[in-house]
Amino acid sequence: MGIYSEYLDKSFDWPTLVKERKKQLSRISKLRGGRAILTFASAMTKQAPIAIDYDDRVPILDQLGNLKGDKIDVILETPGGSAEIVEDIVEQIRNKFSEVAMIVPGHAKSAGTIMVMAGDEILMEPASALGPIDAQVVQGGKRFSAHAFLEGLEKIKQDVERQNRLNLAYVPILQNISPGEIQTCENALSFAKTLVTEWLSKYKFKFWETHSGTGELVTDHEKKKRAQEIAETLCDHGRWLAHGRSITINDLRDEMRLKVTDFTDDAKLCDAIRRYYTLLKMSFDTTNIFKIYETPKSQIYRFVTPQVGPALQQMPNMASIEFECPNCKTKTKIQANLKEGVPIQKGAVPFPKDNVFICPACNGRIDLSTLKGQIESQSKKRIV
């Protein structure tokens, strides 16, 4: 029986799921020689701000404060995001720990790949995947690919050169592009390559002392040259063709000659990592959590705010919410009393005391803390 099937058959409630998740995280730490361990994970398929952003810095710094020692393993699951924030996060980690390993049980794409390159050691398995590095740029409140932006401009340029005239369909597009935006995209791509080159040569190649073939000493120049080659390959979209393309352990080892540890070579460690990763995914699937930052003894969650809109009806002594479960779309009428003794209406359920609503259809757990704050701020009364 597979791990996922095994856990599904056990039908964990939330406290048990969290306990088992912590158990496996502690097990990974023990199997890795008692190293500190931190998880930074996003729910990859949720419609939520799952990319690496400014709001990640404080939770990560908070969780790092709960850890001791000079060596750390970072379990990473992310679609990517801001390279500038990745730089900040790596600096936070490196200021506290002298040796860092990056564990990728599933996916660490784009800026996540940049972060992985800051590890002294990289642990993956054949099913794990990194991704082409593509700097993300935010302009006018919109996030877009720097590479795709510049590639689009290059195609327009080639079309003009081929036809010896500008297609009028391009005029509205070009009118909305400033030289500053072009420079911003070029700088973003250059910055990503610079980070990868610097971190590989400084951290990943720190213990690379001799050439395996000749036994000769490795010079700093050779380390930087190899790092630049790897950075160029990771940023070469002509090579990978699609931003979502997976870069596997074999790609890293064979094509880029980058040393990567296959954690499946250690049966016990592989079992612990796969179990933890499965429990992590189940934690996302059964709740409105979209980011988890955790250590074996602490955690911080970020939740998708339930969208109730006009379905929220507020009266003097109570509020009625037509709540739709984000997981299974089942609708439930929730009543939040703003005064003691107000009877619960027929067909309604009381607002949960711990702010966590459990869907009667799918048993999904949805945190309603934000909704509670919305009701109390509008009514200027507390939910009782």
RAPE-V372418 format. One record per pair of residues at least 4 apart in sequence whose ideal C-beta (glycine too) atoms are under 6 Angstrom apart, sorted by the first residue. I is the first residue (numbers start at 1). J is the second residue. D is the distance in Angstrom with one decimal. If there is no record, write none. Layout:
BEGIN
<<I:J:D> <I:J:D>>
END
This chain:
BEGIN
<<1:5:5.1> <1:6:5.2> <3:274:5.8> <3:275:5.6> <3:278:4.9> <4:278:5.3> <12:16:4.4> <12:17:4.1> <14:365:5.2> <20:279:5.8> <21:279:4.2> <22:296:5.6> <24:272:5.5> <24:275:4.6> <24:276:3.9> <25:276:5.6> <25:296:5.0> <26:296:4.3> <27:272:4.4> <28:272:4.7> <28:273:6.0> <29:35:5.9> <29:37:4.5> <31:268:5.8> <31:269:4.8> <31:272:5.9> <32:73:5.7> <35:71:4.6> <35:73:5.3> <36:67:3.9> <36:69:4.8> <36:72:4.3> <37:73:4.7> <38:63:5.8> <38:74:5.3> <38:295:5.8> <39:75:4.4> <39:294:4.8> <40:76:5.7> <40:293:5.8> <41:77:3.9> <41:280:5.7> <41:292:4.9> <42:50:4.0> <42:78:5.0> <42:291:5.3> <43:284:3.8> <43:290:4.6> <44:79:5.8> <46:290:4.9> <48:290:3.8> <48:304:4.7> <50:79:5.9> <50:290:5.6> <51:81:3.4> <52:56:5.7> <52:78:5.9> <52:81:3.0> <52:82:5.6> <52:85:5.2> <52:86:6.0> <52:111:5.4> <53:81:5.7> <53:82:6.0> <56:60:5.8> <57:88:5.7> <59:293:4.4> <59:300:4.4> <60:89:5.7> <60:293:5.8> <61:92:5.5> <63:293:5.0> <63:295:5.5> <64:96:5.7> <66:295:5.2> <66:298:4.7> <67:295:5.8> <70:97:5.7> <70:98:4.6> <71:99:4.4> <72:97:4.4> <72:100:5.6> <73:101:4.8> <73:103:5.5> <74:102:5.4> <75:103:4.8> <76:102:5.9> <76:104:5.7> <76:108:4.7> <76:112:6.0> <77:106:5.2> <78:108:5.6> <78:112:4.0> <79:109:5.2> <80:109:4.7> <80:110:2.7> <80:111:4.2> <80:112:5.2> <81:111:4.9> <83:111:5.1> <83:114:5.7> <83:135:5.7> <83:191:6.0> <83:192:5.1> <86:111:5.0> <86:114:5.3> <86:115:4.8> <90:94:5.9> <90:118:4.5> <93:100:5.9> <99:120:5.3> <100:119:5.3> <100:120:5.6> <101:119:5.4> <101:121:4.0> <102:116:4.6> <102:119:3.6> <102:122:5.3> <103:123:4.5> <104:108:4.7> <104:124:4.9> <104:128:4.7> <105:273:5.2> <105:277:3.9> <107:129:5.1> <108:112:3.4> <108:113:5.9> <108:116:5.3> <108:130:5.6> <109:131:3.4> <110:131:5.4> <110:134:5.4> <113:130:4.2> <113:131:5.6> <113:133:5.5> <114:133:5.9> <114:195:5.5> <114:196:5.9> <116:122:5.8> <117:196:4.9> <117:199:5.0> <117:200:5.4> <118:199:4.2> <118:203:5.8> <120:203:5.2> <122:260:4.8> <123:261:4.6> <123:263:4.8> <124:128:3.8> <124:249:4.7> <124:260:5.6> <125:263:5.6> <125:264:4.8> <126:249:6.0> <129:246:3.6> <130:247:4.4> <131:247:6.0> <132:237:5.8> <132:240:4.3> <132:243:6.0> <133:192:5.0> <133:234:4.6> <133:235:4.9> <134:145:5.2> <134:147:4.8> <134:243:5.2> <135:146:4.2> <135:188:3.5> <135:189:5.1> <135:192:4.7> <136:143:5.4> <137:144:6.0> <137:146:4.9> <137:184:5.9> <137:185:5.7> <137:188:5.3> <138:143:5.1> <146:185:3.9> <146:188:4.3> <146:189:5.2> <147:151:5.9> <147:237:5.4> <149:185:5.0> <150:185:5.3> <156:170:5.3> <160:166:5.3> <170:174:5.6> <177:181:5.6> <193:231:4.6> <193:235:5.5> <196:231:3.9> <197:227:4.5> <197:228:5.1> <197:231:4.7> <198:202:5.8> <199:203:5.4> <200:204:4.6> <200:227:3.7> <201:205:5.4> <201:223:4.5> <201:224:4.8> <201:227:4.2> <205:223:4.4> <208:218:5.4> <209:218:6.0> <210:215:5.4> <210:217:5.9> <211:216:5.1> <218:222:5.2> <230:256:4.9> <230:258:6.0> <233:256:5.5> <240:245:4.4> <247:251:4.8> <249:260:5.3> <250:254:5.4> <251:255:5.2> <252:256:5.3> <252:258:4.5> <252:260:5.0> <253:260:5.8> <263:269:5.3> <263:270:5.4> <263:273:5.8> <264:270:4.6> <284:289:6.0> <286:364:5.1> <287:365:4.5> <288:303:5.1> <288:304:4.4> <288:326:5.5> <288:366:4.5> <289:301:4.7> <289:303:5.7> <290:302:5.8> <290:304:5.4> <291:302:4.0> <292:301:5.9> <293:300:4.6> <294:299:3.7> <303:367:4.4> <305:370:4.5> <306:371:5.4> <308:312:4.7> <308:321:5.3> <311:322:3.5> <312:321:5.3> <313:320:4.6> <314:319:4.5> <317:338:5.3> <317:339:4.2> <317:342:5.1> <318:335:5.9> <318:337:5.0> <318:338:5.7> <318:342:5.2> <319:336:4.4> <319:375:4.9> <320:335:5.6> <321:334:4.5> <323:332:5.2> <323:334:5.1> <324:329:5.8> <324:331:5.1> <325:330:4.7> <325:359:4.2> <325:364:5.9> <327:362:5.3> <327:364:4.0> <328:361:5.2> <328:362:4.0> <330:359:5.9> <330:361:3.9> <333:347:5.6> <333:348:4.3> <334:349:5.8> <334:351:5.7> <335:344:5.5> <335:345:5.9> <335:348:4.2> <335:350:5.9> <336:351:3.9> <336:375:5.5> <336:383:4.8> <337:342:4.4> <337:384:5.5> <338:379:5.6> <338:381:4.2> <340:384:5.5> <344:348:5.4> <344:350:5.6> <351:383:5.6> <352:356:5.6> <352:357:5.4> <355:368:5.0> <355:369:4.7> <355:372:5.6> <356:365:5.5> <356:367:5.7> <357:366:4.8> <357:368:5.4> <358:365:5.7> <359:364:4.5> <368:372:5.7> <372:383:5.9> <373:377:6.0> <376:382:5.8>>
END
